[in-house]
Each structure stands twice: as C-alpha cells, then as structure tokens.
Amino acid sequence: MRAQPEMTPKALVPFLSITFGLTWGLAAILFFFYDQVVALFGEISMSNPLFILAVYAPGFASVFLILRHYGLSGLGSFARRFTLWRASTWWWLFIIFAIPAIMYAGAAIKGSDIASFPFSPWYQAIPALALALVLGPIEEIGWRGLALPLLQKRMAPFWAGLILGVIWMVWHIPGFLIGGTMQSGWAFAPFFIGGVSISLIVTALFNETRGSLLLPFLLHFQMNNPIWPDAQPWDNFLLAALAILIVWLNRRKLFQRGAGLTHILFSEEGDVASSQRVAG
C-alpha cells in the first residue's frame, strides 16, 4: 500500500477553523441563550455536556483531519504516540513534583489555605480527578498532537510554541465571558502569561520525547488537578519564570529551525532517537 504524503502546514487552517468554530459557536449559544441551555443541560460547569464538547474541540478537529488524510490505520498510528513515555528523569520530576510545588507556592503567596484538603469527605475528590483527567488534557490531541508539529515544519520550536501558546490562550477567551466556567473568576492577563509559558515548556518536553502525547497529557492534568489550592494569579508568574529557565537550558534546540519534531504519526525512528538521547 502506498504511503500517504505527510500532512502540510496548510492543514492548520481547517484545524483552527473547526476548533474555534465549534468552541466559539457553542460559547455563543451559551452566551445568548443561557437560560434555555441551563434548562436543557443544567448549570454551566465542567460537567455540562456543552462545555465538555467545547473543550474537546481541538481533539475532535485533530482526529477528523487525521482520519481524512491518513485513514483509520493512520489514526491508530497517531494514537501510539501515547505509548511514548521515555523522557529524562528531570521531566518526570517536573510533572510529578514541580507543578504541585508551583501551585502551593503560588497559593502561599496569595494567602490561600494550603493546609486543608479541598474535598470533604475526601472521596469526593475521586470523580473530580477523573473528570480533570478526561477533560482538559484531551486538548493535547489537537494542540500538541497536530498543531505543534505542523508549525515546526515552518519555524524553530520556540516560535512554534510561542505562536501556538498565543492561539491557545485566545481560544480560551469564551471561558472568561461565561459564568460557571473555571476561568470566569480569573484575570485574563496572568492566565495568558501562564498559558504561553506552559506552551513553551510543553514544546521542549514534546520534542525531547519525540512527539509523546502521554507526557503533555499528564502535564496538562497536573495543571488542572482539582486538589491543588487556589494559586491564581501567582502560579502563572511562577510558571513564566520557570519557562524562561527551561527555554534558556534548551535554547540550542528551541531556536534551531528543523530541530523540532514534524511528523504527525507514530515514528519508530523517532522513538529510537528518544531512547538514545535519554540513555545518553
């Protein structure tokens, strides 16, 4: 069977059109017909089906375009990127320990209560954790699974991560305009700074792991973990400082055009290269 040609950066146009069209279209319905939507689907929250559908838009767009371009076998190959788990010990320590440290440090600066557990009884945290695991992280299927490799075909990873971060944060704007969402009580400017910082951090992580979707997925989950205390807006500023450090430490690869991963589907060659780099 003849191999399909690689998806080109032109695919970003339909990807962003579907992503923004679905999310912002649903947001418009929620904004202009709020009472009717609440009557049908309940109060706007993270468990509201329309809210979940809006959040899943980047993932839906990515899956649709991959199926259209590569077929069902290509989608299966794409999904294998969730099996790429090899990364330096520092990245695993960052995901498991550094993100909680940032959240607690930001909460301490804000003056939030960091001593008490936010769920009582404790087992109420289980469904909240399950929802957080399958909600926001699904975005990574689109943002890092499709958009980032396509951008890196045209530019150095730093600029790809920066541009994607800006697009990612603009996509979140409806969340600040609709009551009941997680972002509705936050200030947009710190969130924007933090989001672009995360995008740059994940860009470095994504390229070291040769396109892993697993690690960005877990990092996103940790950022949304409901057991952390309220750290807004200070967690964003701490993330920005950390992003500057990570960009500096990875500057040779981040600013080198062609150094970033550009393929969409799982690559055995990329996985081997990742293993050799981690081992080295």
N, C-alpha and C positions, 0 to 999 in steps of 0.2 A: 504494500500500500504506500502510495507516495505521501511523503510528509507534508503537512500543511505549512505554508510560509509563516514566518514569525509575525505576530501582530505588531503593527506600526504605531507610532505616537498619535496618528490620526484617530485611533480608537478612543483617545481621551475625550473627544467631542461627544460621541454618543454616551460614553460613561458618565460624564458630568451632566449631560442633558437628562439622562434617566435619573441619576442620583438627586440632582437639585429639583427636577420636575416632580418626582414622587414625594420627596420630603417637604419641599416648599408648597406643593399643591395640597398635601394633607394639612400642612400648617395653616394654609389659607382657609380651608374648610373649618378647622378647629377655631380659628380666629373669628370668622364671620358668622359661623353657625354654632357657637359654643354651646348654647342651651340645648339645641337639638342633638348634638353629638353626645353630650352628657346624658341626655335622656335615653339614648340608644346604647351607649357603651360604658356609661359610668363616668365618674370624675376623672379628670386628666391626671394621670400618674404614670409611673414607669411600667405599670402592668396593664395600662389601657391598650387595647389591640391596635388602635390607630397610631398611638405613639410608638409602639413596637414596630409597626410597619414602616413608619417614617425613619426610625433608627436603622432598620435593616436595608434601607435603600441602596447604600454603596455595595453591600453584599449581593443584593439582587441584581444590580446592574452588572457587576463583575461576572457572576455566574451566567447571566443571559448572554453576555458578549463572548465568553469563553466557549459556551455551548454552540453559539452561532458560528464562531471562527474555527474551533478545533473539534467540535463534536463531543459526544458523550465520553469517548476514550480520553480526549484532552481534558475534560473536566475531572476525570479520575486521576490523571497525571497531576493536575493542579492541586487536587486535594492531598496528594502525597507530600506536599510541602509542609503539611502539619506533622510529618514524621521527622523533620529535620530539627533535632534537639541539641546538636553539638554546638557549644559556644565556650568561650573562655570562662574559667571559674568566676572571674570578676563580673561578668554579665549576669550569671545566675545569682551571685551575691547581691548585685544591684536590684534585681527583680524581687528577691525574697526579703532582703533586709533594708536596702537603701530607701526604697519607696515608703515603707512604713515609717522609717526614721524621719523622712522629709515631712510626712503627714503629721506625725506627733510633734516635730519641731515647729512646724507652721501653726499647729493648734496651740502650742505653748506660748508662742509669740502673740497670738491672737487673744489668749486668755481663756480658751475653751477648757472645759473639764476633761482632762485626759486620763483621769484615774478611774472613771466609771465606764462600764460596758454599755454601749448604746441600745442594747436589746434586753428586755426583761419580760418574761423569762428568757434565758439565754438561747433556747432552741428556736426562738423566733428569727434568729439570725440565719438559720439554715435556708429557708425559702428566699430570704433576701440575698444571700450569697449565690444561690442557684440562679436567680434572676439576673444578678450582676454578671454572672459568668456567661450567660447566653444572650445578653442584650448588647451593651456597648462593644465588646470585643468582636462581634460579628462584622463591625465596620472594617476591621483589618483585612477581611477578604477582598474588599474593594480598594481601600486607600493604599495599603502596602502590598496586597496581592497583585493588583493590576496597575494602579496609577503610578506608583513609585518606579517600578521597572520601566514603564513607558517613558517617564520623564527622564530617567537616567540614560535612555538611548540618545538624548539630545544634549545633556548637560552633566556637569560634575555632580556627585551625590549631594554636596552641601546645598547647591542651588536647587536641586530637585526636592530635597527635604524642606527647604525654606518655602518654596513656592507651594508645595503640597500642604505645608502647615498653614499657610495663609488661606488657601482654598478650604481646607478642613474647618478652620475656625469660622469663616464666613458661612459655611454650610450650617453651623450651629446657631446662627442668629435667631431663627424662629423659636428656639428653646428659651430665649430671653424675653420673648414677647407674649408667651402663653403661660398663664398661671397653672401651677401644678407640676411643672417640669422641674428637674433638678437645678437647672440654670436660672430659673425665674427669679431667684433671690440673690443672684450673684451680680457683681460688676463685670461688664464685658471686657474692659481693657486688661485687667490682670489675667482673666481667663484666656484672652487672645495671646498674651505673652507666654503663659504657661503652655498653651496648646502648640504654638510654634516651637517652643523649646522641646516639648515631647517629640514632635515630628523629627527634629534634628537628632535627638537621642535614638529614636527608633530607626532612623536611616542608618546610623552607624551600626546598630545591632543587626538590622536586616542584612546588610552587606557582609558583615563578618560571618553570619550563619548561612550565607549563600542562598538567601531567599526563604528562610524559615518563616512560616506563618504561626507556628506554635509559640515562639518566644514573644513576638509582638502581641499575640493574643493574650498571653499571661500577663505581660506588662500592662496592657490596657485594663485587664481585670483588676490588677492591683491598684491602678489609678482610681477605679470606680468602686473599690472594695467598701461596702457599707459599714464595716465595723470600725473604720478609722474615724477619729473625731473631726469636727469641723475645723478645717485649716485654711479656708478661704479668707483673704486672698494670698496669704503668706506662702502657702505651698507653691504657688505659681512663681513667685520671686525666687524661692529656693531652687526650683526646677530650672529657671533661667540661668542661675549661677552654675548649676551642675552642667547644663548644656554647653555653656562656654568652656568649661573644663574638658568635657568629652570631645567637643569639636577640636580643641587645641591638641589633645592627645592623639586624635585621629586625623589631623589636618592634612597629612600627606595623601591619604586615600580619599578624604572627603572633598578635597579641592582638585583632584585629578580626574579629568574627563575620561570616561572609559573604565574607571575603577569600580563603578557600581554594577550590581547585577542587573541584567536587562532582559532575561528570559522570563516568560510567564509560567511555563510548565515546569514540572519537576525535572531536575537535571542530575543524573548520576555523576557527571563530571564535576558539577558544582558541589555536590555532596562530598566527593572525594577531596576536592580542593579545600573545603571547610575543615574536613578531618585533619588534613595535613597541616593546616595553619594552626588549629588548636593544639595539635600534638607538638608543633614546633615552638 
